Amino acid sequence: MFDFEIVAGETVRHTLDGKRGDVLGIVRSAYLAHESGDSVNPDSYFLRFPDKPDSRIIALPAFLGADVQLAGIKWIASFPGNTRIGAPRASAVLLLNDYETGYPIACLEAASISSARTAASAAVAATALRPDGFAGTRIAVVGGGVIARNICDYLAVAGCVPDSYLVHDLDEASGQALAAHVRGTQHCPADFTADLGAALQADTVVFATTALEPYVSTPFKPGQLVLHISLRDLAPEVILAADNVLDDIDHCLKARTSPHLAEQRSGSRDFVNGTLAGVLNGEVTLSPDRPVIFSPFGLGVLDLAVGAFVLGEARKDGTAIEVPHFFGETRRW
C-alpha cells in the first residue's frame, strides 16, 4: 500500500519505442472506454504567465476504469522558447494514484508518454478516417518537432504508408530534419517545402505546430483528411466547411481551439459529426463530398492508459525505481 516508484525518462522512452503497436491498441481501447462512460475526465487546468503569453503548464486529472483502474494527473509544461536553445518544447510528469486507497503509487517522466499517446491518437484516427488506406497518396506534415516525428513513426506502425511525405516548418532546419527522419526510418520519399500552400494540397495534412491563432483560412477539398493535432491552426470557416470528428466534444469546444471558434461563429455545434470512438464503433457517418478534420483536445485518460502500461513494463524488467519510506506517516496512531 505504501510502495512508491519512479520511472525515469530513459526507461519510458525505451519501453515506448519498442512497443508502438501495443500503444496503438491501448489508446484505441481507452477511447472506447471513455466513450462508454468508464472514465472520469474533468477539464484541463491551464497555468498561464502574463509575461510569457506563449507558455503554459497544464494539469490533466483523470480516472480510467476498464482494465486500468487508476486515477492520476499529468502536469505538462509547454514553453516554445525552449526550441531556441535546442531543447524540447514540452516537459511533463505523470502521477498515478491507487483507486482503492487514493495513495500515489508512481511518478513517471511523461513528455514521452504525452507525445506517444498524441501520436497514437493521430494514427488511430488516420486508419479509421481513411479506411481505404494510404497507397497512392501524399501526407504533408506542418510542423517539424517532437510530436510530428512521433506521429510519422506511429503512422508507419499503423500501416498508414503513403507514396511520399512533404514537410513544412517555419524553421527550415527542423523541417529538413523531420524529412530526413522519415526517409531514414520509413525509406519513403520525403521533401521539405517552404510553401505552406503546397503542403495544404496533400491528400492527408497533419498539423503539429505551436500556433496560438488560426492562420489557415482556405477550406480543404473533398477527400482530404486533416489531422488537426495542434488544434488552433484552422480558421472557423475551414472547420465549418468540413466534416468534423473530435476526441471529446465538450473538452474540444473550449480554450479558443479552432472548433471552439467555429462554435462561436456558427452559434451551434451542428458542424460536429461525432467522436473518434463513435467512428470506431460505426456510429458516426461521414460524407465523401466533404473533407474530414480530426481535432483531438487530448484526454488525460490516454495518459493514464499509456502510463499504466509503461509502469507495468518497468516493473517486469526491473527498471522501476523504488523509493523507500516515501510516505512519512503510515499509521493513524
C-alpha positions in Angstrom: 0.0 0.0 0.0 2.8 2.4 0.8 5.2 1.5 -2.1 6.2 4.3 -4.4 8.1 4.0 -7.6 9.7 6.4 -10.1 10.1 5.5 -13.8 12.8 7.7 -15.5 12.6 9.1 -18.9 15.2 6.8 -20.5 13.1 3.8 -19.3 9.8 5.4 -20.6 11.3 6.1 -24.0 12.9 2.7 -24.4 9.6 1.0 -23.5 7.5 3.1 -25.8 9.9 2.9 -28.8 9.8 -0.9 -28.7 6.0 -1.2 -28.1 4.3 1.2 -30.5 1.9 -1.5 -31.7 0.8 -2.1 -28.1 0.4 1.7 -27.6 -1.9 1.9 -30.6 -4.2 -0.7 -29.1 -4.1 0.8 -25.7 -5.1 4.3 -27.0 -7.9 2.8 -29.1 -9.2 0.9 -26.1 -9.0 4.0 -23.9 -11.1 6.0 -26.3 -13.7 3.3 -26.3 -13.8 3.0 -22.5 -14.1 6.8 -22.3 -17.0 6.8 -24.8 -18.8 4.1 -22.8 -18.6 6.2 -19.6 -15.9 4.1 -17.9 -13.8 7.1 -17.0 -13.8 10.5 -15.3 -12.1 13.2 -17.3 -12.5 16.7 -15.9 -11.5 19.9 -17.7 -7.8 20.5 -18.1 -6.5 23.4 -16.0 -4.2 26.0 -17.5 -1.5 27.9 -15.7 -0.5 30.9 -17.8 2.0 33.7 -17.3 1.4 37.4 -18.1 5.0 37.9 -19.4 5.1 34.6 -21.3 1.8 34.5 -23.3 3.0 31.6 -25.5 3.9 29.4 -22.5 1.7 27.4 -20.2 1.6 24.5 -17.8 -1.5 22.2 -17.9 -2.9 19.8 -15.4 -4.9 16.9 -16.8 -6.6 14.9 -14.0 -8.4 11.7 -14.9 -9.7 8.3 -13.8 -9.8 5.3 -16.1 -11.7 2.2 -15.2 -11.7 -0.8 -17.6 -8.6 -2.9 -17.0 -6.6 0.1 -15.7 -8.4 1.2 -12.5 -6.1 4.1 -11.8 -6.5 7.8 -11.2 -3.8 10.3 -11.8 -2.7 13.6 -13.2 -0.4 14.8 -15.9 1.4 18.0 -15.3 2.8 19.2 -18.6 4.7 22.4 -19.5 4.7 23.9 -23.0 7.4 26.5 -23.3 8.0 27.1 -27.1 11.0 29.3 -26.3 13.0 26.2 -25.3 13.4 25.4 -29.0 15.7 28.4 -29.4 18.2 26.7 -27.2 17.8 23.3 -28.8 15.7 21.9 -26.0 12.2 20.2 -26.4 9.2 22.5 -26.1 7.4 20.2 -23.6 8.3 18.5 -20.3 6.0 16.6 -18.1 5.4 14.2 -15.2 2.6 11.7 -14.6 1.4 10.9 -11.1 -0.6 7.6 -10.7 -2.9 7.0 -7.8 -4.3 3.7 -6.5 -8.1 3.7 -6.9 -8.8 1.8 -3.7 -6.8 4.0 -1.3 -6.1 7.1 -3.3 -2.4 6.8 -2.4 0.1 7.8 -5.1 1.9 4.7 -6.4 4.3 6.1 -9.0 5.7 9.1 -10.8 6.7 8.8 -14.4 8.6 11.1 -16.7 5.7 11.9 -19.1 6.9 14.0 -22.0 7.5 10.8 -23.9 4.1 9.4 -22.7 2.3 12.5 -23.8 3.9 12.6 -27.3 3.3 8.8 -27.8 -0.4 8.9 -26.8 -0.8 12.0 -29.0 0.9 10.3 -32.0 -1.0 7.1 -31.4 -4.3 9.1 -31.3 -3.4 10.6 -34.7 -2.6 7.1 -36.2 -5.8 5.5 -34.8 -7.8 8.4 -36.4 -5.9 8.1 -39.7 -6.7 4.4 -40.1 -10.4 4.9 -39.1 -10.9 8.0 -41.2 -9.1 6.8 -44.4 -10.2 3.1 -44.3 -9.1 2.6 -48.0 -5.5 3.1 -46.9 -2.7 5.5 -48.0 -1.3 3.9 -51.1 -1.1 6.4 -53.9 -1.4 9.4 -51.6 0.8 12.0 -50.1 1.0 13.0 -46.4 2.0 16.6 -45.5 3.2 17.4 -42.0 3.0 21.1 -40.9 5.4 21.4 -38.0 8.7 19.6 -37.6 9.0 19.0 -33.8 8.9 16.0 -31.5 5.2 15.4 -31.8 5.4 15.5 -35.6 8.3 13.0 -35.5 6.3 10.6 -33.3 3.2 11.0 -35.5 5.2 9.9 -38.5 6.6 6.9 -36.6 3.1 5.8 -35.4 1.5 6.3 -38.8 4.1 3.8 -40.2 3.4 1.2 -37.4 -0.4 1.6 -38.0 0.1 0.8 -41.7 -0.5 4.3 -42.9 2.2 4.3 -45.6 1.9 6.9 -48.3 3.8 7.2 -51.5 5.6 10.3 -50.2 5.8 12.9 -47.4 6.0 16.6 -47.6 7.2 18.6 -44.6 6.7 22.3 -43.9 8.0 24.3 -40.9 8.9 27.9 -40.4 12.3 26.7 -39.2 13.8 25.0 -42.3 16.3 23.1 -40.2 13.5 21.4 -38.2 11.6 20.6 -41.4 14.6 19.2 -43.1 15.4 17.1 -40.0 11.9 15.6 -40.0 12.1 14.8 -43.7 15.4 13.1 -43.2 14.0 11.1 -40.3 11.1 9.8 -42.5 13.5 8.9 -45.3 15.8 7.1 -42.9 13.2 5.2 -40.9 10.5 4.5 -43.4 12.5 4.5 -46.6 9.8 6.7 -48.1 10.4 9.8 -50.2 10.1 12.9 -48.0 10.9 16.5 -49.0 10.9 19.9 -47.2 8.9 22.8 -48.6 8.9 26.4 -47.5 5.5 26.8 -49.3 2.6 26.2 -46.8 0.2 26.2 -49.7 1.9 23.2 -51.3 1.6 21.3 -48.1 -2.1 22.1 -47.8 -2.8 20.4 -51.1 -1.7 16.9 -49.8 -4.2 14.1 -49.5 -3.6 14.0 -45.7 -2.4 17.1 -43.8 -1.1 16.8 -40.3 -0.8 19.9 -38.1 1.7 19.6 -35.3 2.6 23.2 -34.5 2.6 25.6 -31.6 0.2 28.1 -33.2 -1.9 30.2 -30.9 -4.2 31.6 -33.5 -5.6 30.4 -36.8 -3.6 31.1 -40.0 -5.2 28.7 -42.5 -8.3 30.2 -44.0 -8.8 28.3 -47.3 -11.1 25.3 -46.9 -9.9 21.9 -47.8 -11.2 19.8 -50.7 -13.5 16.7 -50.6 -11.4 13.6 -49.9 -8.7 15.4 -47.9 -8.1 14.1 -44.4 -6.8 16.7 -41.8 -5.2 15.5 -38.6 -5.5 18.8 -36.7 -3.4 17.8 -33.7 -2.3 21.3 -32.7 -5.9 22.5 -32.6 -5.5 26.2 -33.3 -4.3 26.3 -36.9 -7.6 26.5 -38.8 -10.0 29.4 -39.2 -13.6 28.8 -38.3 -14.7 28.9 -41.9 -12.3 25.9 -42.6 -13.9 23.9 -39.8 -17.4 24.8 -40.9 -16.7 23.6 -44.4 -15.7 20.1 -43.3 -17.0 17.0 -41.5 -15.6 17.2 -38.0 -14.5 14.4 -35.7 -13.4 15.3 -32.1 -12.0 13.1 -29.3 -14.4 14.6 -26.7 -16.9 17.3 -27.8 -17.2 19.2 -24.5 -13.4 19.3 -24.0 -12.6 20.3 -27.5 -15.1 23.2 -27.7 -13.1 25.3 -25.1 -9.9 27.3 -24.7 -10.2 29.0 -28.1 -9.5 25.9 -30.2 -10.4 26.2 -33.8 -13.6 24.1 -33.2 -14.4 26.4 -30.3 -14.1 29.4 -32.5 -16.3 27.7 -35.1 -19.0 27.1 -32.5 -18.8 30.8 -31.5 -19.1 31.8 -35.2 -21.9 29.5 -36.0 -23.8 29.6 -32.7 -24.2 25.8 -32.6 -22.4 22.5 -32.5 -24.1 21.2 -35.6 -20.8 21.1 -37.5 -19.5 18.3 -35.3 -20.3 14.9 -36.7 -19.2 13.0 -33.6 -16.2 11.5 -31.8 -13.4 9.2 -32.9 -14.8 6.5 -30.7 -18.1 6.9 -32.4 -16.3 6.3 -35.8 -14.6 3.3 -34.3 -18.0 2.0 -33.1 -19.6 2.5 -36.5 -22.0 5.1 -35.0 -20.7 8.1 -37.0 -21.1 8.5 -40.7 -19.1 11.0 -42.8 -19.8 12.4 -46.3 -17.5 11.6 -49.2 -18.3 15.0 -50.6 -16.5 16.9 -47.8 -13.1 16.9 -46.2 -12.7 15.4 -42.8 -11.0 17.1 -39.9 -9.9 15.3 -36.7 -9.3 17.6 -33.8 -8.3 16.0 -30.5 -8.1 18.1 -27.4 -6.0 15.4 -25.7 -7.6 13.4 -22.9 -6.0 12.6 -19.5 -7.4 9.1 -19.7 -5.0 8.4 -22.6 -2.0 9.4 -20.4 -3.3 7.1 -17.7 -3.7 4.1 -20.0 -0.2 4.5 -21.6 1.4 5.4 -18.2 -0.1 2.3 -16.5 1.3 0.2 -19.4 4.8 1.7 -19.0 4.8 1.2 -15.3 3.9 -2.5 -15.7 6.6 -3.0 -18.3 9.2 -1.2 -16.0 8.2 -3.4 -13.1 8.6 -6.6 -15.2 12.1 -5.7 -16.4 13.2 -4.2 -13.1 13.7 -0.6 -14.2 11.1 0.9 -12.0 13.0 2.7 -9.1 11.6 2.0 -5.7 11.6 4.9 -3.2 11.8 3.6 0.3 9.9 5.4 3.1 8.4 7.9 0.6 5.4 8.4 2.9 6.2 10.0 6.2 3.3 8.5 8.2 1.9 5.1 7.5 -0.3 4.7 10.6 -3.0 6.9 12.0 -1.8 6.3 15.6 
